[in-house]
């Protein structure tokens, strides 16, 4: 069978186009399919179609699906058989569909994260700010950029505004320095920090600069990738006092960090998918080999014990 790769994404952004170009250099053929043009079907059999193309035929699928489609991505990718290789597993999209849930999962696996509080009404939110050390960021899950507040009066005003429009309320640590580490396979391929005029440094746009993370920060990024079962991921880590995970992206821009670090992330990502795919293809062969070897050993020991 041809060495084919199917990339599923929202659109042909600059990052996706560059990734497509690099993948074509090492795969026999590469297809890009827009996630909005795909249909799922449960009838006599599972079906995932793009026009007349049966997507289930692909043995390697790279999801480049943005957060707005996380739930749909989980449903779609879960329909593929175990024989299909994916560098980002379906559960990755389920876990990252909600940031509070994401950090909860990481905490349970022993990975340090920033402090986050979530509620849906005014009174619990008021009680939460009694315990906080200002400044904090208050935001809604539906809106990335939050409001940095420095005292209780500002906090209560922001909480009242979110409650009035019936939005959930998130109160979190206001971090000052954040490094974004780009994991490709079993290593950190590149890392950047961001200089921004926005007070919410996590989600505000800014100018990227090359960063050299220490061993502890790299370890946290790699462990986060393992928990998510993702070979390709951007992990945002707060550098205040000690490294703590702030956020994760399964569909990061790779053009700007490539320019800032002089690392061709598109090539590194494509190469990682290719190598991991080859390993995945060999896995059944190795499992069969070890199973046969184990069977032979059993026969040897059995014959020894039955000899007179």
CORCOR-V125339 format. One record per residue. N is the residue number from 1. SS is DSSP state (H for helix, E for strand, L for the rest). PHI is phi in whole degrees, 0 to 359 (999 if undefined). D_LAST is the distance of its C-alpha to the last C-alpha in Angstrom with 2 decimals. Layout:
N	SS	PHI	D_LAST
N	SS	PHI	D_LAST
This chain:
1	L	999	51.71
2	L	299	54.65
3	L	278	54.29
4	E	253	56.73
5	E	229	57.95
6	E	247	60.01
7	E	258	62.25
8	E	248	63.69
9	E	212	66.76
10	L	284	70.14
11	L	202	72.20
12	L	274	72.32
13	L	288	73.40
14	H	301	73.74
15	H	296	70.30
16	H	291	68.70
17	H	295	70.56
18	H	294	69.44
19	H	296	65.83
20	H	298	66.07
21	H	297	67.44
22	H	290	64.68
23	H	294	61.92
24	H	295	63.35
25	L	284	62.77
26	L	238	58.97
27	L	263	58.16
28	L	297	58.81
29	E	207	60.99
30	E	226	62.18
31	E	239	63.92
32	E	250	66.01
33	E	239	66.48
34	E	288	68.95
35	H	297	67.41
36	H	287	70.62
37	H	261	70.20
38	E	261	66.72
39	E	239	66.16
40	E	252	63.20
41	E	217	62.41
42	E	244	60.22
43	L	232	60.51
44	L	291	57.87
45	L	209	56.08
46	E	294	56.63
47	E	215	59.32
48	E	232	60.81
49	E	238	63.64
50	E	238	66.24
51	L	56	68.79
52	L	256	66.67
53	E	268	63.80
54	E	276	60.50
55	H	288	59.46
56	H	295	55.95
57	H	286	55.16
58	L	288	55.27
59	L	264	52.00
60	E	221	53.80
61	E	231	56.56
62	E	252	58.64
63	E	279	60.68
64	E	240	63.99
65	L	255	65.31
66	L	288	68.01
67	H	305	67.90
68	H	300	70.28
69	H	251	67.56
70	H	302	64.61
71	H	296	64.03
72	H	296	64.36
73	H	298	62.05
74	H	299	59.32
75	H	297	59.68
76	H	293	59.75
77	H	292	56.88
78	L	291	54.63
79	L	280	54.87
80	L	288	53.02
81	L	283	49.32
82	L	293	46.71
83	L	288	46.54
84	L	278	50.08
85	E	273	50.42
86	E	225	53.12
87	L	288	53.91
88	E	233	55.61
89	L	283	53.76
90	H	305	55.60
91	H	295	55.20
92	H	301	57.11
93	H	288	60.20
94	H	293	59.70
95	H	294	59.48
96	L	273	62.46
97	L	293	64.61
98	L	223	66.04
99	H	294	66.59
100	H	296	66.32
101	H	296	62.98
102	H	304	61.83
103	H	291	62.63
104	H	296	61.09
105	H	298	57.74
106	H	295	57.90
107	H	301	58.83
108	H	294	55.85
109	L	264	53.62
110	L	82	55.23
111	L	261	57.65
112	L	293	61.20
113	E	226	63.96
114	L	290	67.68
115	L	280	68.97
116	E	219	69.88
117	E	231	71.52
118	E	225	72.02
119	E	206	74.24
120	L	239	76.36
121	L	214	79.43
122	H	292	82.12
123	H	301	81.59
124	H	299	77.94
125	H	294	78.98
126	H	300	81.83
127	H	293	79.47
128	H	296	77.10
129	H	285	79.86
130	H	295	80.73
131	H	268	77.41
132	L	277	77.54
133	L	263	78.80
134	L	282	81.18
135	L	280	81.27
136	E	228	78.88
137	E	251	78.50
138	E	245	79.11
139	E	212	78.12
140	L	254	77.13
141	L	302	73.77
142	L	280	75.84
143	L	231	77.71
144	L	295	76.00
145	L	288	78.88
146	L	255	79.64
147	E	252	82.59
148	E	275	82.49
149	E	243	84.28
150	L	251	85.46
151	L	205	86.52
152	H	294	86.34
153	H	297	89.49
154	H	297	88.15
155	H	295	84.80
156	H	295	86.40
157	H	297	88.58
158	H	293	85.62
159	H	298	83.63
160	H	300	86.65
161	H	296	86.88
162	H	293	83.23
163	H	293	83.46
164	H	295	86.66
165	L	261	84.95
166	L	57	81.97
167	L	252	79.43
168	L	301	76.35
169	E	240	76.98
170	E	248	74.74
171	E	240	75.62
172	E	220	73.75
173	E	301	73.97
174	L	270	76.54
175	L	269	74.70
176	L	256	76.65
177	L	238	74.21
178	E	231	71.49
179	E	250	69.19
180	E	254	67.56
181	E	252	64.19
182	E	259	62.91
183	E	270	59.12
184	E	231	57.55
185	L	73	53.77
186	L	257	52.40
187	E	213	55.68
188	E	273	59.34
189	E	280	61.22
190	E	198	64.71
191	E	211	66.66
192	E	221	70.31
193	E	245	72.78
194	E	233	75.78
195	E	260	79.42
196	L	223	81.27
197	L	274	84.59
198	L	288	83.10
199	L	283	82.25
200	L	270	79.06
201	L	291	77.18
202	L	292	74.00
203	L	248	75.57
204	L	285	78.88
205	L	290	79.20
206	L	187	79.69
207	E	270	79.31
208	E	272	75.82
209	E	228	75.12
210	E	300	72.03
211	L	226	70.00
212	L	250	67.29
213	L	286	65.09
214	L	278	63.36
215	H	298	59.61
216	H	295	59.84
217	H	294	61.83
218	H	299	59.49
219	H	300	56.50
220	H	297	58.23
221	H	297	58.99
222	H	291	55.41
223	H	292	54.01
224	H	298	56.57
225	H	299	55.46
226	H	295	51.82
227	H	299	52.85
228	H	280	54.85
229	L	55	52.09
230	E	234	54.78
231	L	274	54.51
232	E	228	58.31
233	E	196	60.55
234	E	256	63.59
235	E	246	63.31
236	E	267	66.60
237	E	232	66.32
238	E	288	69.06
239	L	256	69.64
240	L	289	71.81
241	L	65	70.52
242	L	217	66.85
243	L	292	65.18
244	E	217	64.81
245	E	291	64.18
246	E	253	67.36
247	E	197	66.50
248	E	221	64.23
249	E	230	65.09
250	L	269	62.75
251	L	226	65.63
252	L	283	67.45
253	L	294	70.21
254	L	241	68.87
255	H	283	72.12
256	H	299	73.98
257	H	294	71.09
258	H	294	70.35
259	H	293	73.96
260	H	289	73.97
261	H	257	70.79
262	L	64	70.94
263	L	251	67.39
264	L	281	66.87
265	H	293	65.07
266	H	298	65.10
267	H	293	63.12
268	H	295	60.72
269	H	294	60.19
270	H	297	59.72
271	H	296	57.30
272	H	297	55.28
273	H	299	55.06
274	H	298	53.98
275	H	293	51.26
276	H	293	49.92
277	H	295	49.94
278	H	297	47.84
279	H	299	45.32
280	H	295	45.26
281	H	295	44.66
282	H	280	41.64
283	H	302	40.13
284	H	300	38.48
285	H	295	36.96
286	H	296	35.53
287	H	297	34.24
288	H	296	32.53
289	H	299	31.05
290	H	293	29.64
291	H	293	28.38
292	H	294	26.55
293	H	297	25.16
294	H	296	23.97
295	H	295	22.26
296	H	297	20.50
297	H	298	19.29
298	H	298	17.96
299	H	296	15.98
300	H	297	14.59
301	H	294	13.63
302	H	294	12.20
303	H	293	9.96
304	H	295	8.83
305	H	284	8.22
306	H	264	6.40
307	L	289	3.85
308	L	289	0.00
